[in-house]
Amino acid sequence: MNALPAIDMIATGNNTIRMRKANGLSVQDLQNIFGFSTPQAIYKWQRGTALPTLDNLIVLASVFDTTLDAIIIRTGTS
């Protein structure tokens, strides 16, 4: 049986950092966009210890002018 696809949280976090920087945004910029009182969630996304909710992924895709598939790195796909 083939491995099922899964989200590579570390690679997705690294991708989020890369896209944030490519768009000239700081962690504080994202914190303000999302209206978070602290930047902890964004740091967790970037470390790969947590994933953004689907709603937040949609916002990230809009902010980065990209698609969800471009943000999320998957494993177990051929």
C-alpha positions as protocol buffer text, in pm:
chain_id: "A"
residue {
  index: 1
  type: MET
  ca { x: 0 y: 0 z: 0 }
}
residue {
  index: 2
  type: ASN
  ca { x: 129 y: 347 z: -86 }
}
residue {
  index: 3
  type: ALA
  ca { x: 191 y: 598 z: 188 }
}
residue {
  index: 4
  type: LEU
  ca { x: -85 y: 848 z: 233 }
}
residue {
  index: 5
  type: PRO
  ca { x: 1 y: 1214 z: 184 }
}
residue {
  index: 6
  type: ALA
  ca { x: 66 y: 1417 z: 498 }
}
residue {
  index: 7
  type: ILE
  ca { x: 173 y: 1771 z: 573 }
}
residue {
  index: 8
  type: ASP
  ca { x: 544 y: 1817 z: 641 }
}
residue {
  index: 9
  type: MET
  ca { x: 507 y: 2071 z: 920 }
}
residue {
  index: 10
  type: ILE
  ca { x: 875 y: 2168 z: 937 }
}
residue {
  index: 11
  type: ALA
  ca { x: 904 y: 2221 z: 561 }
}
residue {
  index: 12
  type: THR
  ca { x: 574 y: 2410 z: 559 }
}
residue {
  index: 13
  type: GLY
  ca { x: 703 y: 2632 z: 840 }
}
residue {
  index: 14
  type: ASN
  ca { x: 1023 y: 2699 z: 649 }
}
residue {
  index: 15
  type: ASN
  ca { x: 817 y: 2776 z: 341 }
}
residue {
  index: 16
  type: THR
  ca { x: 610 y: 3024 z: 542 }
}
residue {
  index: 17
  type: ILE
  ca { x: 928 y: 3201 z: 653 }
}
residue {
  index: 18
  type: ARG
  ca { x: 1055 y: 3213 z: 296 }
}
residue {
  index: 19
  type: MET
  ca { x: 727 y: 3352 z: 161 }
}
residue {
  index: 20
  type: ARG
  ca { x: 698 y: 3605 z: 444 }
}
residue {
  index: 21
  type: LYS
  ca { x: 1046 y: 3738 z: 373 }
}
residue {
  index: 22
  type: ALA
  ca { x: 993 y: 3733 z: -6 }
}
residue {
  index: 23
  type: ASN
  ca { x: 689 y: 3955 z: 50 }
}
residue {
  index: 24
  type: GLY
  ca { x: 887 y: 4194 z: 270 }
}
residue {
  index: 25
  type: LEU
  ca { x: 680 y: 4117 z: 578 }
}
residue {
  index: 26
  type: SER
  ca { x: 792 y: 4085 z: 939 }
}
residue {
  index: 27
  type: VAL
  ca { x: 638 y: 3855 z: 1199 }
}
residue {
  index: 28
  type: GLN
  ca { x: 485 y: 4167 z: 1352 }
}
residue {
  index: 29
  type: ASP
  ca { x: 329 y: 4255 z: 1015 }
}
residue {
  index: 30
  type: LEU
  ca { x: 158 y: 3915 z: 1007 }
}
residue {
  index: 31
  type: GLN
  ca { x: 57 y: 3952 z: 1371 }
}
residue {
  index: 32
  type: ASN
  ca { x: -115 y: 4279 z: 1283 }
}
residue {
  index: 33
  type: ILE
  ca { x: -281 y: 4135 z: 971 }
}
residue {
  index: 34
  type: PHE
  ca { x: -431 y: 3853 z: 1177 }
}
residue {
  index: 35
  type: GLY
  ca { x: -511 y: 4075 z: 1474 }
}
residue {
  index: 36
  type: PHE
  ca { x: -322 y: 3849 z: 1715 }
}
residue {
  index: 37
  type: SER
  ca { x: -231 y: 4002 z: 2052 }
}
residue {
  index: 38
  type: THR
  ca { x: 105 y: 3817 z: 2048 }
}
residue {
  index: 39
  type: PRO
  ca { x: 317 y: 3669 z: 1767 }
}
residue {
  index: 40
  type: GLN
  ca { x: 334 y: 3323 z: 1929 }
}
residue {
  index: 41
  type: ALA
  ca { x: 105 y: 3151 z: 1676 }
}
residue {
  index: 42
  type: ILE
  ca { x: 313 y: 3279 z: 1385 }
}
residue {
  index: 43
  type: TYR
  ca { x: 634 y: 3159 z: 1549 }
}
residue {
  index: 44
  type: LYS
  ca { x: 474 y: 2816 z: 1601 }
}
residue {
  index: 45
  type: TRP
  ca { x: 375 y: 2804 z: 1232 }
}
residue {
  index: 46
  type: GLN
  ca { x: 730 y: 2895 z: 1131 }
}
residue {
  index: 47
  type: ARG
  ca { x: 889 y: 2635 z: 1362 }
}
residue {
  index: 48
  type: GLY
  ca { x: 651 y: 2369 z: 1236 }
}
residue {
  index: 49
  type: THR
  ca { x: 511 y: 2295 z: 1582 }
}
residue {
  index: 50
  type: ALA
  ca { x: 161 y: 2404 z: 1474 }
}
residue {
  index: 51
  type: LEU
  ca { x: -23 y: 2466 z: 1151 }
}
residue {
  index: 52
  type: PRO
  ca { x: -243 y: 2764 z: 1073 }
}
residue {
  index: 53
  type: THR
  ca { x: -615 y: 2690 z: 1072 }
}
residue {
  index: 54
  type: LEU
  ca { x: -773 y: 2657 z: 729 }
}
residue {
  index: 55
  type: ASP
  ca { x: -914 y: 3009 z: 763 }
}
residue {
  index: 56
  type: ASN
  ca { x: -568 y: 3145 z: 846 }
}
residue {
  index: 57
  type: LEU
  ca { x: -410 y: 2952 z: 558 }
}
residue {
  index: 58
  type: ILE
  ca { x: -656 y: 3118 z: 322 }
}
residue {
  index: 59
  type: VAL
  ca { x: -556 y: 3459 z: 458 }
}
residue {
  index: 60
  type: LEU
  ca { x: -186 y: 3370 z: 424 }
}
residue {
  index: 61
  type: ALA
  ca { x: -238 y: 3264 z: 63 }
}
residue {
  index: 62
  type: SER
  ca { x: -406 y: 3597 z: -5 }
}
residue {
  index: 63
  type: VAL
  ca { x: -135 y: 3797 z: 173 }
}
residue {
  index: 64
  type: PHE
  ca { x: 139 y: 3605 z: -11 }
}
residue {
  index: 65
  type: ASP
  ca { x: -58 y: 3621 z: -339 }
}
residue {
  index: 66
  type: THR
  ca { x: -32 y: 3245 z: -384 }
}
residue {
  index: 67
  type: THR
  ca { x: -230 y: 2924 z: -341 }
}
residue {
  index: 68
  type: LEU
  ca { x: -273 y: 2694 z: -42 }
}
residue {
  index: 69
  type: ASP
  ca { x: -86 y: 2424 z: -234 }
}
residue {
  index: 70
  type: ALA
  ca { x: 213 y: 2656 z: -270 }
}
residue {
  index: 71
  type: ILE
  ca { x: 228 y: 2710 z: 108 }
}
residue {
  index: 72
  type: ILE
  ca { x: 171 y: 2353 z: 228 }
}
residue {
  index: 73
  type: ILE
  ca { x: 452 y: 2102 z: 172 }
}
residue {
  index: 74
  type: ARG
  ca { x: 329 y: 1745 z: 153 }
}
residue {
  index: 75
  type: THR
  ca { x: 501 y: 1411 z: 208 }
}
residue {
  index: 76
  type: GLY
  ca { x: 398 y: 1065 z: 98 }
}
residue {
  index: 77
  type: THR
  ca { x: 304 y: 1172 z: -253 }
}
residue {
  index: 78
  type: SER
  ca { x: 456 y: 1037 z: -567 }
}
